[in-house]
Amino acid sequence: RRVPNFIILGAQKAGTQALRTYLSQHPLVYINRKIVEPHFFDWGFKSTKSYEQNLQDYIKLINGKKTHDCRLQNCIAGESTPSYLFTANKSPARIKKVCPWTKFIVILRDPVRRAYSACNMLIQKHEVKTTFRKHFKFDLKWMKKVGLLSDKNMTKEEEDEAWNRYFKHRRVKKMILGRGLYELQLRKWFEYFPREQFLILKSEDLDRNRTATMSRVFQFLGLQNTPLEKDEKVHSRKYTATMSDKTKKELYDFYRPYNKRLETLLGLEWKDVWEENS
């Protein structure tokens, strides 16, 4: 089989680590545990190398020790880098050149709760020294400056150009709002790969019914269903930053039109999917 067989693309703070943990419990799945998030195709991509060099480097990264070479054993191998979804302006094109056969798993979370969780992580890691409200306002201001938010209806091309400008900020990795514009990111991925190469999940489904959700994942990857060894919640974090009702309402109002666009892209299953939380 060709490696990698699958990549978990994101979204950040939407349950990718839990998904990776549950997936690795399958006896025919190998994920290199020494490298949690390889970042091979986004921040760490070597554009000066040839296609063949990048493919061989990536195979080595995925396989880890030679004894786990899934091209020689009856198993599949993959990785998880949550920022691949976010870096839709560069990651899909790179993966298309190196390993176009790969299947993709995407897990999406209520974008308001995702942003709140991401900001808490940054604050706890001392990577951001501000309040949640000030940090999201900073992100919003940059979006407006680069033209990502506009009073006029933008064409897809104009929005893509604005998205590229958004990434020019030196602190783009710390931005929290842009990562929740799921439709904008996914449609870029769909330009490079057919829809059937993607399985798109709701974080809330994984949280409420892990067994049923993982059955969908195993089926998507062509694997027999297997019971999870450990079915407990993975990687929960206590929040220290606060979110006022005013901020919460502003954020749900901000994301609502983008969530509607996501519904148009993915279908009625995603209709008003996070409205009950607003």
N, C-alpha and C positions, 0 to 999 in steps of 0.2 A: 504493500500500500504506500501511497505517496504521503510524505510528512511535510507540513502538519495536516492533520485531519480536521481540526477545528480550532477556532480562536474565539474566546469570549471578549467582545469588543467594549463592553461597558453596559450601563453608564456608571461612572464613579459614584460611590456611596449609594448604590442601588441593589446591593446584594451579590456583587461579583465574587467576593471572597467566599461567601457561603456557597454559591453555585460551584465554584472551583473545588471547594472542600467536599461537597456531596458527590460531584462528578468523579473525583479521584478515588472514591470508595469502590467504584466499579472495578472488578478484577481485570477487565480488558481495556482500561484507560490508564495511560501514563501521562503525568504532568510533573515536570521537573520541579521538585519542591525547594531546591536551592535558589531558584530565581522566581520570586513571586510575580513580579511584573517586568518582563523583559524589555519593554519599550523599544523593540527592535525596529519597528516601522514608523515611529514618530520622532521622539526627541533624540534617539540614538542611531538613526539610520545613516549609513555610510554611502552617500550618493556617488562617491568617487569609485566605488567598487563595481565590478561587472555583475550582470545578472547571476552568472554561475557562482561567483565568489559569495554574493549575498545569500544565495540559496544554500550553499554548503555551510556557511557560518550559521545560518538559521537552523538547519538540520542538527548541527552540533549542539546548539543552544537548547533546542527542544528535546533532543534525545538524552542529554546529560551524559552519564556514563555509557560506554559502548554496550554494556550488557542489556541496556534498556532500548536498544535500537528497534523501534517498532516496524521498520521495514523488514526485519528478519523474524519477528515474533507475531503471534496472532492477536495484536492489540492495536489500539489507535492512540495517537499522541496529539497534544495541543497545548495551548497556553492561554493566559488571561492578562490583558493589559487594558484597563478601563478607559484610558485616555485615547485609545484608537478611535472610538466613536466620535469623540470631541474633535479630533484632528482630521475631520472628514475632508479637509482641503488638501491633504497630502497622503495620509495612510492608505486609502483605497487604491490609489494609482500605484503605489509601491508594492502592495500585496498582489495586485493584478499582474505585475511583471514577474514577481518571484514565485508565487504559489497560487495561481488562479483557481485551483480545484477546491480550495479550503471552504469548509462550512463555517458559518458565523452564528454565534449565540449572542443575543442582545437582551439585556434585562433593564426595564425602565421603571422608575419610581416617581411618585408624585413630585414634580419638579420643585415645589415649594419646600417640602420636607427634605428633598435631596440637597437643596441649597443650604438649608439650615444645618443639616448634618455635616456637610462639607465645611462650612464656616466654623463649626464647633471643632472639627478635626484640626483645621489650620490654627485656630486659637490655642488649642491644647498643645500643639506641636511648636508653639511660639513662632509660627511662620507669618502670622497676622496679628498685629497689635492694635485692635480696634473693636468696636461693637459690631454685632451682626448687621444692624441697620446701616451704619456708616459704610460697612464693607459692600453691601449690596448697592447702596447709592453710588459708590465709587465706580462699580462695574456698570451701572446704568448710565452714568455720565459718559463713560468711555464708549459705550454702545452708540449713544447719540452723536458723539464727536466723529466717529468713523462712518456714520450714516447707516448703521444697522437698524436703528429705529428712525422712522421717517413718517411725516404726516401724509405723504403721498404714497400711492400704491407702487411698490417697486417691482420691476421685472425680476425673474429668477436670476438673470445675469447680474443685475445691479446688486441684488442681495448677496450673491456669491462673492462679488468684488468687495462688498462691505465686510463680509465674514473674513476674507483674507486680510483686510486692514485691521480687523479686531485682533488678529493673532500677532500683530506687530508690536503690541505692548510688551515691555520686558517682563511684566508680571502676569502674563496671560495664564500661566499654570495655576495661579492663585485666584483667578476669576471664578465666580460661582453661578452667575445667572446664565451665561452662554451655554453651559453644559446641559441646561434643561430645555434648550430649544431643539427638541428631539427630531421634529419633522425636517428641519433645515439640514441636520446632519445625516439622517437616514436617506433622504432623497438623493444626497450626493453619493452615498454608498450604492444605491440602486442604479446609478448611472454606470457603475463599473461591473456589478454582479447581478445575476438574475435573482428575483425575489425568492425562488425556491432554495437558494443557498443560505437563507436566513431563518432562524427561529427567534421570534421576538416575544419575550415574556414580560409579565407584570411582576414587579418586586413583591407586591402585596399577595399575589398568588403563591409565590414561593414561601412567604412568611406564614400564610394561613394553612396551606396544604402542601408540604414539601414532597410527600410521596407521589401525589398525582402530578405535580409539576416536573419532578425528576423523571417520571415515566415518559412524559412528553420529550424531554431532553434525550433520554436513551433511545427512544424510537426515532427521533430526528437523526441521530448519529448511527443508526443501523445496529444498535446493540439490544440484546435481550434485557428485559427489565430485571432489576435486582434490588432486594431490600437494602435500605440504608443501614450501615452499621451503627451510625450515630445520627439521631434525628433531632438533636437539640439546636437551638438558635446559635448562629455563629457570629462572633465579632460585633456584639452590641456595645455601644459607647454611651457613657453618661454625658449629658449636655450641660455645659457651664454658661454659654451665652444664652440670652433670653430673646424671645420674639414676641412683641406686643401684638394685640389684636389689630391695631392700625397697620403695622408692618405686614402682618399675615394677609389682611384684606388687599393691600396694595400689590402684593406678590401674586395672589390668585387672580386679581384683575389683569396683571401684566401677562401672566402665562395663558389665560383663557383663550385668546385667539390662536396662539401657537398650538394649544392642545386640540383645538378644532381642526387645525391643519393636519395634525397627526391622525385624527379620526378619518379625514378624507384620504390620507395616504394609506392607512392600514386597514380601514374598514369599521363596520358598526360595533365590533367587539370593543373598540376603544372610544365609543361614544360617552361623553361626560364621565370618563373613567375616574377622575379625581375630584369631581364636583362636590361629592359628599363630604370631603374634608375641608372645603372652603368656608 
